[in-house]
Amino acid sequence: MATLALAGAQPAQAIVFWDEVTLYLTHATYNPGNTVDTTFYFGSRPAVDLSSFDFTLTWDNALATPVASGPGSVAEWTAALSSKGNASYGQAGPQVIKGGWTADPLGGSASFISTSYSNLKWAVFAFETSPALNVPFVVSIELTNIKDSTGDVMDLGSGFINWATITPVPEPAGWAGLLCGLAMLTRLRNTARS
């Protein structure tokens, strides 16, 4: 996910703003048994370069698991962050991944991550879903200890958190049942009127 550290994106939905930082995950739908992506957008107030932050990625259903490597994995995101400093991550409990990033002190300003509300950084997190998973699950990401280029902790030291609901696509049988139900309600309404 080199895009987080190296590229910007223009989001297509509303953004949640705090005094100094904005971040959110996009909602998504999935077919049980397939992989689903949620996109993480992150930005800070204009003219701020970041020198470090910690992150916590969580999800609330054991039948969904983040992909181990490759596109959309935390490993890929960490590798992208490593190009500008020191990054690490690891399992921190059931359905919890924690990690962090710190700019390379010998890299000078080139190691900082420049971001602003108008030039959000982004990364894609991919989750594999079990064929047995047919309910929505929630993915959340929290950033803590966000420091600017001077090493000062940015506003709200307790961190910034946002989440997205990942929803299963209804099966064809489910759509058919819904349509039959609506047809029956329409028929009952018309019968009651006559």
PyMOL commands that set and color helices and strands:
alter all, ss='L'
color gray80, all
select helices_A, chain A and resi 2-6+74-82+105-111+172-193
alter helices_A, ss='H'
color red, helices_A
select strands_A, chain A and resi 21-25+28-30+35-44+48-59+64-66+85-93+96-103+113-115+121-129+137-148+160-168
alter strands_A, ss='S'
color yellow, strands_A
deselect
rebuild
show_as cartoon
